[in-house]
Every structure is written in C-alpha cells, then in structure tokens.
Amino acid sequence: MVSLLPQQSDLRASSPSESGLIKISAERRLRNTMATVAVTTAFVLALVPLGWVLASVVSRGISVVAHSGWWTHSQNGVTERQVGGGAFHAIIGSVLQVTVCTVIAVPLALMTAVYLVEYGRGRLAGATSFAVDILTGIPSIVAALFIYALVITTLGGHRQGFAVSLALVLLMIPVVTRATEEMLRLVPNELREGSLALGVPQWKTIVRIVIPVALPGILTGVMLGVARVIGETAPLLILVGYSKAINDNLFNGFQGSLPTMIINEATNITLAPAASRAWGAALTLILIVLALNIGARLIARYAGPPSRR
C-alpha cells in the first residue's frame, strides 16, 4: 500500500521555521563578511602612514647608520657643513635618561596597579585611580615645568640629565600602571582562590602566581611606556641643554640625546650633512625601540610560566 501522507523529510524541508533559520544564517554570514572587510580595510589604512614614515626614515637614514663610526663617535668638533661624526653621545644620553626613568617608574607603577587590582577599595583607591588618569593627560611640557620648578627653582639644582629622568617618570607611570592593571585583571580568579585555599598568603600569591602569569603583558606595557618617553623633547629642551660631546654623567651639565640631536641637525636641514644626520638619528631611535621590544618579548617568553613558553 502506498502511503498518501507526506514523508517526514519533506515536512522538514518545507518547514517555514527552518527556511527562516537558513535566511537568518545567510544574513549573519553576510554581516560577518562585511564587518571583516571593514576591519581589514581600516587596518590597512592605518598601516599606510606608518609604513610611509618608516620607509622614509629608513631610506634617508640607512646610509648614515650603516657606517660603524656612527655608533662609536660623537659630533664633538663636527660642524653642520662637515660630513662625519656619530650619534654615540646622543645614544648614551637617551639610554641613561630612559634607564633611570624606567628603574624609578616601573616599581611605582607595578605597586600602584597591584594595589588597585588586589587591595584597592573605597575612597583611597578611587583617588589613586583618578590621579593616574590625571597623569595620563598631562602634556610633557607641563611635567618638565613642574620638575624645573621643584628641582631647579625650589631646591636650587641645575639643568641636568637626572631632572629629565624625573620628568619622564611622570609620563611613564600612568602608561605602565594602566597596562599592568589590565593584565592583572585578566589573570583568572581561580588561580588566586586555589592558592589562597592552600594557605598561601595573599602577597605571596601575587608575587609567585599572579605577576608571573601576567608578566608578558606587563613587559609589553613597560615597552609602551619606554616608547612613550624615549622620544619626548620638551623635558630635554627645558631641563638639560644639548651637547655634542660625550657626557655619561646625569648630574653634570648638558647632555646629548637623540631627540635633541634631531632638532639640532634639523635646524640646518638645508645642508645635506646635517639633514643626513637628522634622518640617521631618527632611524637610530626607531632601532633602539625595536631592540627593546624584541628583548622584552624574549624575556617574557623565557621568564614566564612554563605553559606560555
């Protein structure tokens, strides 16, 4: 006997609800494709000016940086019209200033972030977070003027590289604090609860578990802070003068640095030797930041938890 009833598969195929689901699924795929195209396009457009700047700096500065004397000699005795000299004096100054700034700023920023995430409650935590937000929006020239008024005018100091480091600390702390705070919040609470359940004190849980897990992100935040301050110019112009001679003492007079070297050479940009040195100093600054980022990645890879290696 042949059944006159429609097959179950035919009923499913002709079901209005299923056709509606297929239509919704097609619309979602279309929206997903459109969103992917839009995000990819925005990403490519953002890379265009970055690639343009990088290509310009590399093409115009590589011929200067390629000479070995660039990394071992200073500009002492070299005039704007002369070819030669190097950026060693500026590299030494920038590295010393940023290193001292990092040594001071990173512990303060790390402890501030740990307090806000692990301990901070009530008005004090709110005031601390508000102060970090205020520091985030402070222009570099304001930080430089504050250090000038405090160290030079009030305390009777003089223009020196250490004063520059103090001004850079004010600019670096909020960047590292916010990055560290976000990384600490991403650490699963189960890790904290498991450690505390085993009787481990909270401070040891933070030091031995929370911070190692968040270490790659923390180091990335530190590198963002370094990249933020290493190219600042206003504190250098206000708190220390430019010197073409090598000065490795942060407490003794004028000191060269890469940003001030760029400015000094760019004032004579119409002269080919000075223009080449300005582009070379800019490329040197980029290479230093790149080297620091690579070093931080390697440290995070081998110093983090075994599961992240």
N, C-alpha and C positions, 0 to 999 in steps of 0.2 A: 504494500500500500504506500502510495506516495503521499507524504505529509504536505498539507496545504499551508501549514504555519511557516513563517519566515525563519530562516536559520538564525541562531543566536549571534553568529559573527556578522550577519547582515544588519541585525538590530544595533550592534555596537558601532558598525561603520556609519550607520545613518543617524547615530545619536547626536542631537543638537549640542549637548554639553561637550562632547568630545571635539566636535568641529570648532566650538568656541575656544577650547583649550589650545587647539592647534593654531588658531588665529592669534591668540594672546602670545603663544610661544614665538611665533614668527615676528610679532611686533617687538617683543623683548630682544630677539636677536638683532633686529634692525636698529633698535635704540643702542644696544651694546656696541654694534659696529660703528654707529655714528659717534658715540662717545669715545671709542678707541681712536678713531680718525681725528677727532677734535683734540684729544690729549696729545697724540703723537705730533700733530701739526704745531701745537703750542710749544711742545718740547723742542722741535726742530727750529722754530722761530727764535726761541730763547738761546739756542746754541749758535745762531748765526753771528750776533755781535760778539759773543765770547770767542768764537773761532776767528773772527776778523781781527780782533785785538791781539789775540795770541799769535796769529800768523804775522801780523805787522811787527810785533816786538821781536819775534824770532828772526824774521828775515832781515831786520835792520840792526839787530844786536849780536847776531851769532858770529859775525866776523871779528868783533871786538872780544867777545867772551872766549873765543877759541884760542886766543894767544895765552900761553902759560904765564906771561908777565902780568896779565890782568888779575890773577889770583894771588900773586906774591908781591906786587909793588903798589905803592901809593901814588897819589897825584902831587906829592910834595915837589915843588920846583918846576912843575909842568904848567905851562900857560895854556890859555884857551886855543891858541893857534897851533900849538905843537901836537904832534901825533905821539902817542905813547902813554906811559903811566898805567896804573891799575886801580882796582877797587878794594884792595886789601884793607886799607884804613876804614873804608865805609862798611865793609863786611864785619870787621872786628867790632866797630861801634854798634851796629844793629844787633849782632848776635849777643853782645854783652848786655845791652839795654833790655832786649826781649827776654834773655835768660833770667836776669834778676827779676824782671816783672813777673815771669811765669812762676819762679820759686816763691814769690810772695803771694800772688793772686790765686794759684791753684789750690793750696791748702785752705785758704779762706773760703773760696767758692765751694770746695768739696764739703767742708764742715757746714756751710750755710745750707747747701742742698740736703745734706743728711738730716739736719735739724728740721727743715721744712717738711720732709717726707716722713721721717721716722718719729720725730718727737714733737714737732710744732703743733700747738693747739692754742686757741684763744687769741687775745689781742697782740701778744708779742709776735706770734707767727704772722699775723696779718700785717703788722707794722714792718716786719722783716721783708715779707714778700713785696709790700708797697715800696720799700726802699730800693729793692733790687729793680723793680720796674722803673723807678725814677732814674737810677744809674743807667739803665738801658737807653734812655732817651737823651742823655747828656751829650752834647757835642764835644769833640775832642779839645776844642779851643777853650771851652769852659773848664774842663778838667785841668788843662795846662795853666790857666789863670788862677785856679784855686791853689794848685801846688806852688805857683810863683808867689802868691800872697802869703801862703803858710811858711814855706821853706826859706824863701829869699827875703821877703819883706819883713815877716814877723820874727823868724828865727835867726835872721842875719846871715843866711847862707849865700852861696854864689851860684851862677849858672854852671850846671854840671850834668853829666850823663845820668847820675843816680836820680836826680829830680825828674828826668824824663821817664825813668822806670816807674817812679811813684805815680806819675800822671797816667801812664799806660795801665797800671794796676786798676785804677778806677774804671777804665774802659773794658778791661778783660774780665773782671769779676762777674758782671751780670751775664755775659755770654756763656761762660763756663758754668755758672750756677744754674741757669735755666736748662742748659743741655744735660747737666748731671741730674737735675731734678726729674726731668722726663725719663731718663734712662733708669733711675731708681724706681720710678713708679711702674715701669714695665716688668720689673722682677716679680714673678708670681708670689702671691702671699703664702701659697702652700709651703714654699721653701722657708719662709720666716717662721710659720707656725710649726713646721716639723722640727726645726732647730730649737725653738723655744720649748716645745713639748719634751724634748730630750734633756731639758735642764740647762741649755746653753744660755748664758747671759745675753741680753739684747745687744750690748756693744760688741760682743764677740761675734754674734750672728751677723751684724752689719759688716764687720771687718773681714770675716772669713767666708761669708756666703754672699751677701747682697752686693757688696762692691766688686768682688771678682766676677760675678755674673754680669754686672753692668759695665765692666771695665772697657770693652771695645767701644761702647757708646760714649763713655766718659772721656776716653782718649780722643775720640772724634770731636767732642765738644772743646777739649783743650786745644786741638789743632785749629778749630774755628776761631777760638779766642786769639791764638797766635797770629793767624792770618788777618784777624781784625786789627791788631795793634801794630804789626810789623811795618805796615805801610803808612802809618799816621805821620803827618807832617807838622801840624800845629804845635804839639808839645816840643818838637825838636827846634822849631824856629823861636819859640818863646823861652825855653828853659836851657838850651845849650846852643852855642854857635857852631858853625861848620868849620872844620879844619881839614886841610889836605894832608896833613902829617898823621902818622900812626899814633894813636893815643889809646892805650889799653887800660887806662885808669878812669873809672867812672866818677871819681871825686876830684879830678884835676883838670879844670879848664875845658876849652872847646873840644868837641869830639865829632868826627865824621860819621855819617850813616848813609845808607843807600837812598832814602827819600830826599835828604838834603843834598846829596851828590847829584841826584836827578835835577833838582831845582837849580843848583849852581851851574850845571852844564847847560841846562835848557835856557838859561838867560842869554846864552850865546849860541842859540840854536842855528843861526845863520852861518856859523862857522862849522865846517864839516867835521873836524876832530872833536869839537865839543858835542855836536849832535850825536856822533857815533858813541861817545862815552855815555851820554844820557840814555840812549837805547840799550847799551850794554848793561848799565846799572839796573834798568827796569827788568831786563831778562834775568839778571843775577838774582833779583828779588823774587821773581817767579820760581826760579830753580831752587832757591832756599826753601820756599814754602812747599814746593813739591817734594823735596828731600825729607822735610819734617813730616809730611803726611805719610810718605812711604815708611819711614821709620816708626811712626805711631802705629801703622797697620801691622807691621811685623811684631812690635811689642805686644799689641793686643792679641795677636794670633798665638804667640808662644807663652804669654803670661796669663792668659785667661783660663777658664775651666777646660779640662780635657775634652769635654764634649764639643767645644767650639773650635778646636784645633783642626 
